[in-house]
């Protein structure tokens, strides 16, 4: 029985198609490379700079408001850059460029999937979230509902998403440090865990924000230079670039057309990416760092621009790698895979962007891009840790256990203890999952965010009929069905558990699990005829006025 449960636990985590790696995990086996001292030195410079910022931020982080939201005084432009830094992970850079390198056009389609959620956030979520909340999205979901049950559900959803994301980032960090620095896996996992705890525990949101801003600037700068050099090599003619790539690539002109995919699976994946983005707790938390709803809208506007620009760059970088790296002497190797000899890039296809950096910029730029790729993980895990810490300290401890009567000092203490525990947990899970295929975890996190967090958040802001009973039951049904459908789907039931056919035929559950969440949230709300439910419905008008106007919303100085 224990053995079956262990298989089931791993199976539940190893889910969704490999496209999900674009947002989080480095997929497949990696080959440890020679020690890259240039990259190591540049990374240490980045770490030194960010630790100095943490020291500076620690001196300005006195209250709970400072710790969770940087005092609410971050500008829209700064927050937009920080959101981009929080969202653009190392494998967005390496994974999508590798996907374009391998599949061409499909890589662009996948990258756009991670962009389309931002208009949803801009037009539906950002302004109302800022006007209604203080520190977490649970503040909004529970605004007119019963605090205990709704915050417990919201914190559960947050912690599940954070755990899945953290595992993906930690394992990705280990694989990256083998690929890029030539160091051991365990060194990376411990290093990322320790730095994550230092950034969050001492500097809070202010340090995390500036780590994310610096990461976004250097990542966008490096990717821009690579794309510029690729286009310069073809006279700034995308047509020539595509023509040369099709002449070199083994698939020829086929890389310029979409591959075959199940339409329902594709729609379901699109829904997970689109609505999941609007339910990611570490992204939603960033909207409380600005002074008002106008700055929240500006944040999304700038973030969408930076993220969209970045994904266009990865497309150019992928085709540039086909032109300038594929089949070049010294950059290809022959390995034995499943009993067959396969020719691939040295270190695997995930190294496409790194090898291209070496071709267009020499050893120094190669070291710079390697350091940037690893530094990106620090920014993402810091945001995740802060989100997880706030769910435990603000939503569970202060609001549920202490029923809103906790003082700031004790709440901050719980936050820092939680951050330390999350750091230790992240290191342990990173080491435990070293040999597991975790490329699907971020995709599962998106599905859970779309199926559990988003329906409750959306209905709490827009539907008068929502009740506590409907929100909690519907939300948990969304969470459980998202995980359950993946376990009985092809990815786990067939590929992991080795059954002949899957019970549920699709790899992506969001189309079904999100529908179930909305339906049961509606059903249990309309069936709830209790006095408490009637009072909750009456409070909607006041909530709606505040969400639209900002009257009574928290200011920048103190929450």
BADOPA-972410 format. One line per 4 residues: number of its first residue (from 1); for each residue y, z, x of C-alpha. Coordinates in nm, 4 decimals. Each point is the difference from the previous one (the first is absolute). Example, Ala and Ser with C-alpha at 12.3 -4.5 7.8 and 13.67 -1.06 7.14 Angstrom:
// BADOPA-972410
1 = -0.4500,0.7800,1.2300 | 0.3440,-0.0660,0.1370;
END
This chain:
// BADOPA-972410
1 = 0.0000,0.0000,0.0000 | 0.2430,0.0959,0.2793 | -0.0768,-0.3258,0.1792 | 0.0752,-0.2002,-0.3169;
5 = 0.3267,0.1922,-0.0501 | 0.1006,-0.0754,0.3583 | -0.0685,-0.3711,-0.0597 | 0.1986,0.0147,-0.3235;
9 = 0.2947,0.1685,0.1715 | 0.0160,-0.2644,0.2699 | -0.0534,-0.2736,-0.2593 | 0.2866,0.1218,-0.2137;
13 = 0.2297,-0.0272,0.2992 | -0.1244,-0.3331,0.1371 | 0.1343,-0.2113,-0.2830 | 0.2085,-0.3008,-0.1080;
17 = -0.0046,-0.3364,0.1768 | 0.1020,-0.0363,0.3605 | 0.3393,-0.1373,-0.0981 | 0.1040,0.3580,-0.0537;
21 = 0.0053,0.0446,0.3756 | 0.3326,-0.1797,-0.0013 | 0.1655,0.3234,-0.0987 | -0.1891,0.2528,0.2053;
25 = -0.3185,-0.0181,0.1991 | -0.1054,-0.2108,0.2946 | -0.3238,-0.1618,-0.1148 | -0.3168,-0.0619,0.2001;
29 = -0.1251,0.1053,0.3413 | 0.2410,-0.0045,0.2902 | -0.0556,-0.0452,0.3721 | 0.1677,0.2471,0.2333;
33 = 0.2446,-0.1837,0.2271 | 0.1274,0.0712,0.3516 | 0.2585,0.2798,0.0271 | 0.3435,-0.1397,-0.0908;
37 = 0.2491,0.2146,0.1938 | 0.3055,-0.1957,-0.1181 | -0.0902,0.0731,-0.3613 | -0.0750,0.3651,0.0745;
41 = 0.3372,0.0530,0.1751 | 0.1914,-0.1710,-0.2825 | -0.1855,0.2054,-0.2598 | 0.0831,0.3224,0.1884;
45 = 0.3675,-0.1023,-0.0045 | -0.0245,-0.0412,-0.3797 | -0.1716,0.3376,-0.0366 | 0.2638,0.1668,0.2210;
49 = 0.2826,-0.1459,-0.2094 | -0.1590,0.1022,-0.3297 | -0.0737,0.3536,0.1226 | 0.3666,0.0337,0.0990;
53 = 0.0931,-0.1099,-0.3544 | -0.2446,0.2585,-0.1373 | 0.1734,0.2714,0.2057 | 0.3395,-0.1180,-0.1336;
57 = -0.1314,-0.0113,-0.3583 | -0.1637,0.3440,0.0275 | 0.3403,0.1586,0.0625 | 0.1289,-0.1563,-0.3227;
61 = -0.3043,0.0783,-0.2154 | 0.0696,0.3385,-0.1579 | -0.0777,-0.0264,-0.3731 | -0.2781,-0.1467,-0.2143;
65 = 0.2391,-0.2824,-0.0902 | 0.0483,-0.0790,0.3710 | -0.3749,0.0107,0.0659 | -0.1117,-0.2164,-0.2946;
69 = 0.2918,-0.2422,-0.0335 | 0.2242,0.0295,0.3075 | 0.2574,0.1706,-0.2231 | 0.0249,-0.3130,-0.2150;
73 = 0.2676,-0.1394,0.2326 | -0.1748,-0.3090,0.1437 | 0.1761,-0.3299,-0.0804 | -0.1561,-0.2844,-0.1976;
77 = -0.0144,-0.2260,0.3055 | -0.1596,0.2689,0.2194 | -0.2483,0.0852,-0.2741 | -0.0835,-0.3693,-0.0510;
81 = -0.0837,-0.0300,0.3694 | -0.2016,0.3235,-0.0146 | -0.1962,-0.1206,-0.3047 | -0.0768,-0.3237,0.1855;
85 = -0.1101,0.2067,0.2989 | -0.2188,0.2139,-0.2252 | -0.1600,-0.3052,-0.1643 | -0.0478,-0.2444,0.2925;
89 = -0.3048,0.1408,0.1764 | -0.1559,-0.1093,0.3258 | -0.2629,-0.1999,-0.1814 | 0.2598,-0.1723,-0.2150;
93 = 0.1163,-0.1411,0.3304 | -0.3352,-0.0567,0.1694 | -0.2183,-0.0383,-0.3121 | 0.2039,-0.2591,-0.1896;
97 = 0.0804,-0.2073,0.3087 | -0.3741,0.0063,0.0798 | -0.0773,-0.1045,-0.3578 | 0.2434,-0.2942,0.0278;
101 = -0.1506,-0.0852,0.3388 | -0.3466,-0.0082,-0.1562 | 0.0646,-0.1306,-0.3546 | 0.3477,-0.1548,0.0007;
105 = 0.1604,-0.0209,-0.3436 | -0.2066,0.2852,-0.1483 | 0.1636,0.2401,0.2451 | 0.3419,-0.0708,-0.1519;
109 = -0.1321,0.0526,-0.3542 | -0.1459,0.3371,0.0984 | 0.3210,0.1108,0.1710 | 0.2058,-0.0941,-0.3072;
113 = -0.2275,0.2268,-0.2067 | 0.1433,0.2996,0.1852 | 0.3571,-0.1171,-0.0646 | -0.0069,-0.0625,-0.3775;
117 = -0.0079,0.3705,-0.0862 | 0.3579,0.0471,0.1176 | 0.1754,-0.1733,-0.2937 | -0.1980,0.2372,-0.2272;
121 = 0.1416,0.2944,0.1934 | 0.3522,-0.1463,0.0024 | 0.0274,-0.0743,-0.3730 | -0.2235,0.2686,-0.1529;
125 = -0.0307,0.2997,0.2272 | 0.2595,0.0649,0.2731 | 0.3108,0.0895,-0.2011 | -0.1756,0.2124,-0.2629;
129 = -0.2122,0.1730,0.2606 | 0.3087,0.1050,0.1969 | 0.1821,0.1225,-0.3108 | -0.2921,0.2088,-0.1283;
133 = -0.1724,0.1376,0.3093 | 0.0634,0.2420,0.2839 | -0.2724,-0.0346,0.2619 | -0.3144,-0.1703,-0.1371;
137 = -0.1016,-0.2437,-0.2742 | -0.1694,0.2944,-0.1743 | 0.3526,0.1303,-0.0757 | 0.0514,-0.3126,-0.2116;
141 = -0.3458,-0.0103,-0.1604 | 0.0289,0.3652,-0.1068 | 0.3714,-0.0097,-0.0949 | -0.0569,0.0624,-0.3729;
145 = -0.3728,0.0817,0.0118 | -0.1894,0.3174,0.0878 | 0.0528,0.0657,0.3701 | -0.3405,0.1418,0.0952;
149 = -0.2447,-0.2667,-0.1215 | 0.2207,-0.3012,0.0814 | 0.0932,0.1221,0.3486 | -0.3651,0.0828,0.0737;
153 = -0.1006,-0.3545,-0.0961 | 0.2898,-0.1554,0.1942 | -0.0775,0.2067,0.3101 | -0.3684,-0.0992,-0.0234;
157 = 0.0918,-0.3689,-0.0202 | 0.2410,0.0401,0.2927 | -0.2521,0.1784,0.2225 | -0.2779,-0.2539,-0.0705;
161 = 0.2308,-0.2912,0.0874 | 0.1316,0.1802,0.3102 | -0.3537,0.0825,0.1208 | -0.1211,-0.3597,-0.0348;
165 = 0.3112,-0.1366,0.1695 | -0.0198,0.2570,0.2813 | -0.3631,-0.0829,0.0800 | 0.0876,-0.3695,0.0166;
169 = 0.2952,0.0659,0.2319 | -0.1879,0.2393,0.2303 | -0.2986,-0.2326,0.0446 | 0.2434,-0.2893,0.0425;
173 = 0.1807,0.1983,0.2710 | -0.3260,0.0581,0.1867 | -0.0952,-0.3663,-0.0091 | 0.3497,-0.1114,0.0956;
177 = 0.0155,0.2228,0.3070 | -0.3306,-0.1483,0.1203 | 0.1293,-0.3512,-0.0604 | 0.3518,0.0410,0.1334;
181 = 0.0060,0.2841,0.2514 | -0.3570,0.0045,0.1277 | -0.0322,0.3751,-0.0715 | -0.2654,0.1942,-0.1929;
185 = -0.0144,0.0140,-0.3811 | 0.0169,0.3807,-0.0153 | 0.3189,0.0036,0.2127 | 0.1817,-0.2070,-0.2634;
189 = -0.1210,0.2049,-0.2948 | 0.1040,0.3330,0.1544 | 0.3327,-0.1411,0.1245 | 0.0954,-0.1397,-0.3422;
193 = -0.1033,0.3217,-0.1756 | 0.2017,0.2241,0.2347 | 0.3137,-0.2178,-0.0124 | -0.0233,-0.0272,-0.3806;
197 = -0.0027,0.3790,-0.0324 | 0.2945,0.0380,0.2413 | 0.2184,-0.2557,-0.1794 | -0.0586,0.1457,-0.3458;
201 = -0.0338,0.3730,0.0711 | 0.3152,0.0262,0.2108 | 0.2212,-0.2894,-0.1099 | -0.1035,-0.0496,-0.3646;
205 = 0.1298,-0.3040,-0.1871 | 0.2966,-0.0550,0.2347 | -0.2213,-0.0440,0.3082 | -0.2547,-0.2038,-0.1976;
209 = 0.2762,-0.2303,-0.1274 | 0.1380,-0.0731,0.3457 | -0.3474,-0.0546,0.1472 | -0.0568,-0.2563,-0.2772;
213 = 0.3405,-0.1650,0.0542 | -0.0537,-0.0372,0.3762 | -0.3518,-0.1349,-0.0567 | 0.1284,-0.2551,-0.2561;
217 = 0.2766,-0.1217,0.2313 | -0.2224,-0.0502,0.3047 | -0.2827,-0.1547,-0.2063 | 0.2338,-0.2473,-0.1708;
221 = 0.1716,-0.0786,0.3322 | -0.3277,-0.0649,0.1804 | -0.1450,-0.2105,-0.2826 | 0.3277,-0.1968,-0.0280;
225 = -0.0073,-0.0840,0.3711 | -0.3622,-0.1158,-0.0232 | 0.0701,-0.2196,-0.3039 | 0.3132,-0.1428,0.1696;
229 = -0.1981,-0.0927,0.3137 | -0.2771,-0.1605,-0.2095 | 0.2493,-0.2125,-0.1948 | 0.1920,-0.0851,0.3185;
233 = -0.3200,-0.1463,0.1444 | -0.0116,-0.2552,-0.2857 | 0.3713,-0.0768,-0.0163 | 0.0481,0.2418,-0.2943;
237 = -0.2027,-0.2295,-0.2238 | -0.2508,0.1841,-0.2249 | -0.1515,-0.3405,-0.0838 | -0.0878,-0.0604,0.3666;
241 = -0.1401,0.3559,0.0267 | -0.2295,-0.0519,-0.3000 | -0.1062,-0.3437,0.1253 | -0.0922,0.1288,0.3455;
245 = -0.1846,0.2982,-0.1486 | -0.2128,-0.2194,-0.2289 | -0.0891,-0.2226,0.2975 | -0.1219,0.2990,0.2034;
249 = -0.1630,0.2244,-0.2636 | -0.3733,-0.0416,-0.0702 | 0.0681,-0.0182,-0.3759 | 0.2576,-0.2758,0.0454;
253 = 0.2201,-0.0793,-0.2986 | -0.1952,0.2532,-0.2119 | 0.2114,0.2835,0.1432 | 0.2977,-0.1377,-0.1958;
257 = -0.1682,0.0507,-0.3379 | -0.1202,0.3121,-0.1840 | -0.3627,0.1065,0.0294 | -0.2336,0.0552,-0.2927;
261 = 0.0207,0.3360,-0.1765 | -0.1061,0.1488,-0.3319 | 0.3124,-0.0162,-0.2231 | -0.0648,0.3353,-0.1703;
265 = -0.0554,0.1683,0.3363 | 0.3194,-0.1573,0.1305 | 0.2045,0.1105,-0.3028 | -0.1447,0.3500,0.0279;
269 = 0.0900,0.0182,0.3700 | 0.3506,-0.1256,-0.0786 | 0.0441,0.2725,-0.2631 | -0.1123,0.2667,0.2489;
273 = 0.2500,-0.1182,0.2588 | 0.2868,-0.0533,-0.2456 | -0.0195,0.3226,-0.2006 | -0.1664,0.2055,0.2739;
277 = 0.3110,-0.0315,0.2153 | 0.2006,0.1585,-0.2838 | -0.2476,0.2903,-0.0069 | -0.0253,0.0806,0.3724;
281 = 0.1286,0.3590,0.0351 | 0.1294,-0.0361,0.3571 | 0.2079,-0.3041,-0.1037 | 0.1314,0.1596,-0.3229;
285 = 0.1032,0.3118,0.1924 | 0.2483,-0.2035,0.2014 | 0.2231,-0.0567,-0.3047 | 0.0944,0.3683,-0.0065;
289 = 0.1537,-0.0238,0.3494 | 0.3084,-0.1918,-0.1198 | 0.3063,0.1436,-0.1722 | -0.0167,-0.1831,-0.3352;
293 = -0.1685,-0.2725,-0.2060 | 0.2260,-0.2735,0.1400 | -0.1172,0.0783,0.3544 | -0.3614,0.0068,-0.1274;
297 = 0.0420,-0.3563,-0.1320 | 0.1566,-0.1070,0.3305 | -0.2978,0.1553,0.1823 | -0.2463,-0.2214,-0.1885;
301 = 0.2218,-0.3069,0.0437 | 0.0131,0.0414,0.3778 | -0.3674,0.1042,0.0264 | -0.1115,-0.3085,-0.1951;
305 = 0.2060,-0.2235,0.2275 | -0.1345,0.1555,0.3213 | -0.3628,0.0007,-0.1205 | 0.0198,-0.3588,-0.1319;
309 = 0.1534,-0.1183,0.3264 | -0.2721,0.1800,0.1959 | -0.2822,-0.1668,-0.1940 | 0.1555,-0.3438,0.0548;
313 = 0.0059,0.0793,0.3734 | -0.3717,0.0895,-0.0035 | -0.0714,-0.3398,-0.1540 | 0.1865,-0.1781,0.2835;
317 = -0.1682,0.2270,0.2574 | -0.3468,-0.0809,-0.1417 | 0.0559,-0.3759,0.0197 | 0.1617,0.0438,0.3407;
321 = -0.3162,0.1729,0.1199 | -0.2076,-0.2973,-0.1211 | 0.2263,-0.2355,0.1987 | 0.0512,0.1991,0.3195;
325 = -0.2972,0.2392,0.0268 | -0.3069,-0.1624,-0.1635 | -0.2406,-0.1553,0.2529 | 0.2256,0.0860,0.2956;
329 = -0.1799,0.0836,0.3307 | -0.0326,0.3730,0.0570 | 0.0830,0.0903,-0.3614 | -0.3363,-0.0828,-0.1593;
333 = -0.3368,0.1726,0.0389 | -0.3536,-0.0617,-0.1247 | -0.1779,0.2956,-0.1619 | -0.3321,0.0456,-0.1785;
337 = 0.0429,0.0930,-0.3664 | -0.2968,0.0371,-0.2390 | -0.2200,-0.1809,0.2501 | 0.2369,-0.2963,0.0352;
341 = 0.2456,-0.0909,0.2725 | 0.3574,-0.0005,-0.1326 | 0.3178,-0.1070,0.1799 | 0.3033,0.2162,-0.0774;
345 = 0.3238,0.1261,0.1521 | -0.0366,0.2551,0.2779 | -0.0058,0.3339,-0.1831 | -0.0530,-0.1660,-0.3402;
349 = 0.2264,-0.1895,-0.2407 | 0.2150,0.3110,-0.0547 | 0.1384,-0.0710,0.3490 | 0.1546,-0.3340,-0.1081;
353 = 0.3571,0.1347,-0.0121 | -0.0438,0.2004,0.3212 | -0.1300,-0.3012,0.1972 | 0.2835,-0.2102,-0.1422;
357 = 0.2488,0.2614,0.1242 | -0.1459,-0.0426,0.3499 | 0.0265,-0.3805,-0.0196 | 0.3631,-0.0085,-0.1203;
361 = 0.1399,0.3055,0.1823 | -0.2180,0.0853,0.2993 | -0.1371,0.3411,0.1017 | 0.3095,0.2027,-0.0908;
365 = 0.0240,-0.1336,-0.3560 | -0.3786,0.0324,-0.0343 | 0.0344,0.3689,0.0878 | 0.2954,0.0390,-0.2375;
369 = -0.1849,-0.1490,-0.2997 | -0.3098,0.2079,0.0788 | 0.2117,0.3170,0.0047 | 0.1766,-0.1005,-0.3234;
373 = -0.3309,-0.0663,-0.1765 | -0.1200,0.3505,0.0814 | 0.3359,0.1652,-0.0684 | -0.0034,-0.1405,-0.3538;
377 = -0.2904,0.2291,-0.0876 | 0.2046,0.3105,0.0835 | 0.2685,-0.0925,-0.2527 | -0.2547,-0.0598,-0.2765;
381 = -0.1997,0.3205,0.0542 | 0.3179,0.2109,0.0174 | 0.0999,-0.1249,-0.3462 | -0.3501,0.0661,-0.1324;
385 = -0.0105,0.3531,0.1413 | 0.3375,0.0857,-0.1514 | -0.1153,-0.1325,-0.3379 | -0.3214,0.2028,0.0130;
389 = 0.1840,0.3152,0.1120 | 0.2519,-0.0297,-0.2851 | -0.2794,-0.0467,-0.2561 | -0.1614,0.3280,0.1091;
393 = 0.3117,0.2112,0.0603 | 0.2403,-0.1286,-0.2686 | -0.2341,-0.1181,-0.2769 | -0.2936,0.2403,0.0322;
397 = 0.1322,0.3135,0.1725 | 0.3602,0.0235,-0.1238 | -0.0378,-0.1561,-0.3459 | -0.3595,0.0781,-0.1082;
401 = -0.1073,0.3143,0.1868 | 0.3431,0.1708,0.0147 | 0.1172,-0.1633,-0.3265 | 0.3353,-0.1034,0.1477;
405 = 0.0795,0.3457,0.1388 | -0.0803,-0.0648,0.3679 | 0.2852,0.0530,0.2460 | 0.0917,-0.2814,0.2417;
409 = -0.1211,0.1889,0.3070 | -0.3557,0.0429,-0.1305 | -0.0076,-0.3594,-0.1301 | 0.1045,-0.1296,0.3440;
413 = -0.2663,0.2186,0.1628 | -0.2696,-0.1482,-0.2258 | 0.1297,-0.3506,0.0833 | -0.0350,0.0582,0.3721;
417 = -0.3447,0.1593,-0.0315 | -0.1102,-0.2969,-0.2144 | 0.1382,-0.2449,0.2580 | -0.1986,0.1729,0.2740;
421 = -0.3167,-0.0062,-0.2144 | 0.0523,-0.3693,-0.0803 | 0.0374,-0.0737,0.3717 | -0.3271,0.1761,0.0843;
425 = -0.1738,-0.1677,-0.2957 | 0.1328,-0.3419,0.1031 | -0.1328,0.0441,0.3551 | -0.3422,0.1168,-0.1221;
429 = -0.0317,-0.2827,-0.2557 | 0.1184,-0.2539,0.2566 | -0.2790,0.1097,0.2363 | -0.2646,0.0190,-0.2767;
433 = 0.0771,-0.3489,-0.1358 | 0.0145,-0.1719,0.3413 | -0.3095,-0.2138,-0.0651 | 0.0614,-0.0576,-0.3731;
437 = 0.1472,-0.3170,-0.1469 | 0.3208,0.1427,-0.1448 | 0.1847,-0.3287,-0.0533 | -0.0168,0.0559,-0.3768;
441 = 0.1574,0.3448,-0.0160 | 0.3613,-0.1089,-0.0367 | -0.1056,-0.2411,-0.2744 | -0.1707,0.2910,-0.1783;
445 = 0.3183,0.2052,0.0421 | 0.1999,-0.2806,-0.1644 | -0.2498,-0.0166,-0.2889 | 0.0215,0.3749,-0.0589;
449 = 0.3800,-0.0081,0.0177 | 0.0052,-0.2863,-0.2535 | -0.2605,0.1566,-0.2304 | 0.0970,0.3680,0.0082;
453 = 0.3543,0.0546,0.1274 | 0.1835,-0.3055,-0.1336 | -0.1039,0.0195,-0.3709 | 0.1013,0.3663,-0.0280;
457 = 0.3265,-0.0540,0.1895 | 0.0907,-0.3102,-0.2020 | -0.0822,0.1457,-0.3431 | 0.1761,0.3287,0.0777;
461 = 0.3232,-0.1940,0.0560 | -0.0267,-0.2657,-0.2725 | -0.2176,0.1267,-0.2892 | 0.1142,0.2736,-0.2326;
465 = -0.3531,0.0611,-0.1309 | -0.1504,0.1214,0.3305 | -0.1443,0.3517,-0.0096 | -0.1430,0.2297,0.2646;
469 = -0.3524,-0.0475,-0.1332 | 0.0302,-0.3802,0.0112 | 0.1536,-0.0054,0.3490 | -0.2599,0.2270,0.1606;
473 = -0.3124,-0.1443,-0.1684 | 0.1155,-0.3611,0.0333 | 0.1042,0.0503,0.3627 | -0.3308,0.1578,0.1018;
477 = -0.1925,-0.2760,-0.1836 | 0.1966,-0.2561,0.2037 | -0.0778,0.1803,0.3270 | -0.3710,0.0529,-0.0726;
481 = -0.0564,-0.3518,-0.1393 | 0.1689,-0.1627,0.3028 | -0.2380,0.1772,0.2382 | -0.3019,-0.0302,-0.2321;
485 = 0.0335,-0.3762,-0.0600 | 0.0230,-0.0629,0.3741 | -0.3153,0.2047,0.0630 | -0.2004,-0.2023,-0.2578;
489 = 0.1624,-0.3285,0.1058 | -0.1285,-0.2558,0.2545 | 0.1734,0.1524,0.3035 | -0.1850,0.3312,-0.0214;
493 = -0.2949,-0.0456,-0.2369 | -0.1252,-0.3142,0.1763 | 0.1503,0.0002,0.3515 | -0.0312,0.3729,0.0747;
497 = -0.2788,0.1280,-0.2257 | -0.1997,-0.3256,0.0312 | -0.0747,-0.0475,-0.3704 | -0.0708,-0.3556,-0.1101;
501 = 0.2830,-0.0335,-0.2528 | 0.3128,0.1978,-0.0798 | 0.0392,0.1835,-0.3317 | 0.3708,-0.0946,-0.0077;
505 = 0.0463,-0.3640,0.1102 | 0.3490,0.0161,0.1581 | 0.1143,0.1373,0.3354 | 0.3443,0.1019,-0.1246;
509 = 0.0155,0.2519,-0.2885 | 0.3766,0.0319,-0.0654 | 0.0122,-0.2476,-0.2920 | -0.2576,0.2135,-0.1817;
513 = 0.0759,0.3525,0.1247 | 0.3768,-0.0350,-0.0558 | -0.0641,-0.1338,-0.3514 | -0.2261,0.2999,-0.0709;
517 = 0.2679,0.2383,0.1289 | 0.2710,-0.1495,-0.2229 | -0.2305,-0.0107,-0.3027 | -0.1255,0.3586,0.0227;
521 = 0.3454,0.1338,0.0865 | 0.1262,-0.1659,-0.3193 | -0.3043,0.1064,-0.2085 | 0.0022,0.3697,0.0934;
525 = 0.3785,0.0120,-0.0390 | 0.0011,-0.1415,-0.3562 | -0.2931,0.2231,-0.0973 | 0.1846,0.3093,0.1256;
529 = 0.1638,0.1565,-0.3063 | 0.0667,0.3411,0.1548 | 0.3361,0.1757,-0.0158 | 0.0379,-0.0361,0.3797;
533 = -0.0493,-0.3770,-0.0295 | 0.2743,-0.0241,-0.2637 | 0.2394,0.1924,0.2258 | -0.0832,-0.2268,0.2952;
537 = 0.0809,-0.3088,-0.2069 | 0.3315,0.1505,-0.1134 | 0.1069,0.0504,0.3633 | -0.0343,-0.3717,0.0786;
541 = 0.3499,-0.1035,-0.1128 | 0.1726,0.2462,0.2341 | -0.2278,-0.1115,0.2841 | 0.0705,-0.3670,-0.0699;
545 = 0.3782,0.0536,0.0033 | -0.0203,0.1783,0.3358 | -0.2304,-0.2648,0.1463 | 0.2428,-0.2780,-0.0994;
549 = 0.3308,0.1708,0.0773 | -0.0781,0.2540,0.2713 | 0.1893,0.2726,-0.1897 | -0.1404,0.3294,0.1286;
553 = -0.1866,-0.1642,0.2894 | -0.0208,0.1824,0.3308 | 0.2700,-0.0796,0.2549 | -0.0284,-0.0631,0.3712;
557 = 0.0905,0.3399,0.1357 | -0.2403,0.2377,-0.1672 | -0.2841,-0.0397,-0.2521;
END
